[in-house]
Amino acid sequence: MSSLFRTLWAPQERVAQQERLVTCLQASQRQVTVHVDGSALGSPGPAGYGGLCRDSFGRWLMGFYGDAGVAYNLKVELLAILHGMKLT
């Protein structure tokens, strides 16, 4: 048991991460792109969601966010999608 404890709680070696750029496809004319994300600190844990809307030229139109209380990660991600769909 003590070896399992040491394995789980031993300081972890940090691995250098390489920076990566993320792009998205540009929407067709008169379309809106909605980017959403949800996150929980633990699962379940205190959670929130948010997102932003961009027009077909990539210009910011609006943003939104919300508190999901204590929730699982999947629920918060789905809440973000649901709220994003309600806006468009």
N, C-alpha and C positions, 0 to 999 in steps of 0.2 A: 504494500500500500504506500509506503513512504517513497519508493522509487517512482510510482505513478504520480504522486503529489509533486515530486521534484520535477518530473517531466512536464507536467501541466503548468506549473507556476514558475519555472526557471525563466530568467530573463531571456527574451528572444533576440536573436541576432537580426539587425535591420538589414534589409537588402535594398541596395540602391535601385530606384525606379527610374526608368527612362521616360522622359516627357513625350507624350503623343498628342498630336493635334486631332481634333474631332471635327468633322464637317457633316453637313446634312444636304440633302437634295433640295434644290430651289423649287418652290411651289409654282404651278402653272399660273397664268394670269387669273386674277380675281379669286385666288385661293388663299387660305390662311393656314400656316403651319403652327401646331401647338406642341410645345416641348414641356413635358411634365416630369416630376420626380417626387417620390415619397420616401420617408426615412423614419426608422424607429431606433431609439437608443436601447438596444436589447430587443428581444422578441418573445413576449410582448414588452413594451416599454413606452416612455413618452414619445409621441409621434407627431409628425406634421407633414404637410405636402405643399407643393407649389408648382408654378409653371409660368410660361410666357407665350404670347402669341406674336407671330411675325407675319407680315404681308408677303406677297410674291416677290418683292424686291429685297427681302430680308430685314426690313425696318421693323423695329419694335412697335407693337400696337398697344399691348397691355400686359400686365402681370397679375398673378393671383397667388394667394397662399392661405393655409388654414391649419388649425390645430385639430388633430384627430384624437386627442386624449391619450389613453394607454391602449396600444393596438399592436398587432403583428405586422411585420414588414409587408406581406402580401396585401393585406387590407389597405394599408396606406398607399401603396402603389396604385391599387385599383381606385381608391378615392381620388387620387390625382387625375387619373384618366377620366373618371366620371365628371369631375368638376371642369376639366378642360373641354369635354364634349358639350357640356351645358353652355359654355361661353360662345361656341361657334354656331 
